């Protein structure tokens, strides 16, 4: 299997073109990641952080309200706790 110089030259040129295409595609993918994907991920992370912060604020507010109600009417809170405990005990059995 002897190849002519023309065939070797053509094969080398095809290989060079393929390598150039791969480099070009790699650059395009990197640009796409930097321009579109990374900002979208950062934006999604910011939104998730905001949701967590809002949820924490709501939970803290609700806990404060419950605490205030229990402090203002402790007898009702104790009776209510006993009733809920009894009902949960009946349901779990």
Backbone bond lengths (Angstrom), bond angles and torsions (degrees), N, CA, C in turn:
res aa  C-N    CA-C-N  psi(-1)  N-CA   C-N-CA  omega(-1)  CA-C   N-CA-C  phi
1 X - - - 1.434 - - 1.524 109.78 -
2 X 1.232 114.27 92.27 1.458 120.12 178.53 1.519 108.64 -105.16
3 X 1.317 114.69 131.92 1.453 119.61 178.79 1.518 108.57 -103.26
4 X 1.273 113.01 144.61 1.451 117.73 177.00 1.521 109.91 -78.44
5 X 1.284 115.76 160.35 1.463 120.64 179.76 1.522 111.12 -59.09
6 X 1.334 116.63 -36.08 1.465 121.14 179.03 1.519 110.48 -61.81
7 X 1.359 115.78 -44.23 1.460 120.47 -178.91 1.527 111.01 -65.61
8 X 1.317 116.53 -40.81 1.456 120.17 178.26 1.525 110.95 -64.78
9 X 1.326 114.90 -41.00 1.457 119.81 -179.69 1.536 109.79 -65.71
10 X 1.331 115.78 -40.88 1.465 120.94 179.86 1.529 110.31 -65.63
11 X 1.326 116.58 -41.78 1.461 121.02 179.07 1.527 110.32 -64.17
12 X 1.321 117.43 -41.35 1.456 121.28 178.84 1.523 110.57 -65.32
13 X 1.322 116.00 -38.55 1.462 120.21 178.69 1.527 110.90 -66.87
14 X 1.338 117.11 -41.59 1.463 120.86 177.10 1.531 110.95 -62.95
15 X 1.319 116.13 -40.70 1.455 120.10 178.84 1.529 110.36 -63.99
16 X 1.320 116.26 -42.70 1.471 120.76 178.79 1.522 110.42 -62.72
17 X 1.348 116.75 -42.95 1.469 120.49 178.80 1.531 110.77 -62.71
18 X 1.323 116.56 -41.29 1.459 120.85 179.23 1.527 110.76 -63.49
19 X 1.329 116.03 -42.33 1.466 119.79 178.42 1.530 111.01 -64.38
20 X 1.328 116.24 -40.43 1.463 120.03 178.03 1.532 110.98 -62.98
21 X 1.330 117.17 -40.95 1.464 121.76 178.09 1.529 110.71 -63.44
22 X 1.328 116.10 -41.20 1.468 120.22 179.56 1.524 109.64 -63.59
23 X 1.321 117.60 -43.99 1.462 121.05 178.63 1.529 110.12 -62.34
24 X 1.328 115.93 -42.69 1.464 120.45 179.19 1.533 111.13 -63.03
25 X 1.319 117.38 -44.51 1.461 120.97 178.97 1.528 111.42 -64.72
26 X 1.321 116.33 -39.20 1.459 120.54 177.90 1.526 110.16 -60.85
27 X 1.318 116.96 -43.25 1.470 121.02 178.78 1.520 110.62 -64.08
28 X 1.330 117.08 -41.56 1.464 120.27 179.08 1.530 111.29 -63.01
29 X 1.331 117.07 -41.33 1.464 120.79 178.86 1.530 110.21 -64.95
30 X 1.324 117.25 -43.63 1.464 120.80 178.28 1.530 110.99 -61.58
31 X 1.326 116.46 -42.58 1.466 120.38 178.46 1.526 110.76 -63.19
32 X 1.317 116.45 -42.47 1.464 121.05 178.86 1.524 110.46 -61.73
33 X 1.326 116.27 -44.46 1.466 120.00 178.62 1.524 110.70 -61.54
34 X 1.315 116.73 -45.68 1.467 120.55 -177.53 1.528 112.41 -69.43
35 X 1.324 117.11 -36.16 1.464 120.78 -174.63 1.522 113.62 -85.90
36 X 1.315 117.57 -33.43 1.466 119.86 -172.06 1.520 114.29 -119.05
37 X 1.311 117.16 -51.10 1.464 120.30 -171.30 1.527 111.49 -72.02
38 X 1.303 117.60 -49.38 1.462 120.24 -177.64 1.531 111.95 -60.37
39 X 1.329 119.51 -46.78 1.473 118.42 176.97 1.533 112.86 -61.95
40 X 1.316 117.23 -35.58 1.467 119.93 179.02 1.524 110.42 -65.78
41 X 1.326 116.87 -39.47 1.465 120.68 178.79 1.525 109.68 -67.02
42 X 1.309 117.36 -42.58 1.462 120.85 178.82 1.526 110.28 -62.58
43 X 1.314 116.62 -42.11 1.462 120.92 179.43 1.530 110.56 -64.19
44 X 1.326 117.62 -42.57 1.461 120.95 178.45 1.530 110.79 -64.45
45 X 1.310 117.35 -39.53 1.466 120.79 178.16 1.529 110.77 -65.14
46 X 1.327 116.76 -39.55 1.469 120.30 177.75 1.525 110.90 -63.10
47 X 1.339 116.10 -42.88 1.468 119.87 178.90 1.529 110.69 -64.09
48 X 1.320 116.94 -42.13 1.463 120.37 178.81 1.522 110.18 -62.83
49 X 1.317 117.18 -41.42 1.459 120.83 178.16 1.523 110.82 -62.89
50 X 1.309 116.57 -39.69 1.461 121.17 179.02 1.533 110.80 -65.70
51 X 1.324 117.16 -40.81 1.467 121.31 178.28 1.528 110.15 -63.31
52 X 1.326 116.46 -43.22 1.470 120.21 178.54 1.523 109.89 -61.77
53 X 1.321 116.89 -44.41 1.467 120.77 179.71 1.532 110.63 -61.59
54 X 1.332 117.20 -46.19 1.465 121.12 179.97 1.529 111.06 -63.00
55 X 1.321 116.60 -41.63 1.460 120.45 179.62 1.522 110.61 -63.16
56 X 1.322 116.55 -41.19 1.467 120.26 178.26 1.522 110.43 -62.84
57 X 1.318 117.41 -42.74 1.464 120.52 178.69 1.518 111.61 -62.10
58 X 1.322 116.66 -44.11 1.471 120.78 179.62 1.520 110.19 -63.53
59 X 1.324 116.84 -43.60 1.462 120.79 -179.88 1.523 110.72 -62.96
60 X 1.329 116.54 -44.36 1.466 119.82 178.15 1.529 111.23 -60.87
61 X 1.317 116.00 -42.02 1.464 120.73 179.16 1.530 110.90 -62.95
62 X 1.334 116.96 -44.87 1.464 120.81 179.54 1.529 111.26 -63.77
63 X 1.338 116.60 -41.42 1.467 120.40 178.26 1.531 110.64 -61.98
64 X 1.317 116.67 -40.01 1.470 120.95 179.08 1.519 109.99 -64.05
65 X 1.328 116.97 -42.42 1.466 120.43 179.65 1.525 111.05 -63.04
66 X 1.323 117.14 -45.82 1.461 121.13 179.94 1.526 109.56 -62.69
67 X 1.311 115.81 -44.18 1.462 120.02 179.72 1.527 110.99 -60.85
68 X 1.322 117.55 -42.73 1.462 121.26 178.90 1.522 111.02 -63.40
69 X 1.335 117.04 -41.33 1.470 120.30 -179.89 1.520 110.90 -66.38
70 X 1.328 116.56 -41.28 1.460 120.02 179.54 1.524 109.78 -64.63
71 X 1.323 117.70 -40.31 1.461 120.67 -179.82 1.530 111.67 -69.03
72 X 1.321 116.49 -33.16 1.464 118.88 -178.82 1.530 112.13 -77.84
73 X 1.354 117.26 -28.80 1.462 120.81 -179.37 1.533 109.62 -137.52
74 X 1.329 116.69 74.01 1.466 119.31 -174.71 1.527 113.69 -67.12
75 X 1.317 118.76 -34.37 1.466 121.22 -178.78 1.523 110.93 -65.05
76 X 1.330 116.92 -42.76 1.465 120.69 177.99 1.530 110.00 -64.24
77 X 1.303 117.16 -39.27 1.469 121.40 179.45 1.526 110.43 -63.21
78 X 1.342 117.29 -41.62 1.469 120.50 179.85 1.523 110.54 -66.03
79 X 1.326 116.86 -45.76 1.477 120.79 179.69 1.528 109.90 -62.95
80 X 1.297 117.30 -43.58 1.462 121.66 179.49 1.527 110.74 -62.58
81 X 1.318 117.52 -40.79 1.467 121.16 178.10 1.521 111.08 -63.72
82 X 1.332 116.75 -41.25 1.474 120.35 178.56 1.525 110.11 -63.44
83 X 1.315 117.61 -45.09 1.468 121.02 -179.37 1.534 110.71 -63.25
84 X 1.314 117.59 -45.51 1.474 120.95 179.71 1.520 110.08 -63.84
85 X 1.322 117.95 -42.47 1.464 121.24 177.47 1.512 111.93 -60.92
86 X 1.341 116.38 -43.30 1.467 120.88 178.71 1.541 110.95 -62.13
87 X 1.342 115.33 -47.00 1.468 119.31 -179.08 1.536 111.17 -63.92
88 X 1.299 117.60 -42.07 1.469 120.02 177.79 1.519 110.78 -63.63
89 X 1.324 116.45 -39.78 1.466 119.65 177.50 1.509 111.92 -62.64
90 X 1.313 117.77 -37.76 1.486 121.69 179.18 1.539 110.43 -70.21
91 X 1.322 116.88 -38.73 1.456 120.76 -178.15 1.535 110.92 -70.73
92 X 1.308 117.14 -38.66 1.462 120.96 -177.10 1.522 111.99 -68.70
93 X 1.318 117.92 -32.43 1.472 120.24 179.63 1.453 110.33 -64.97
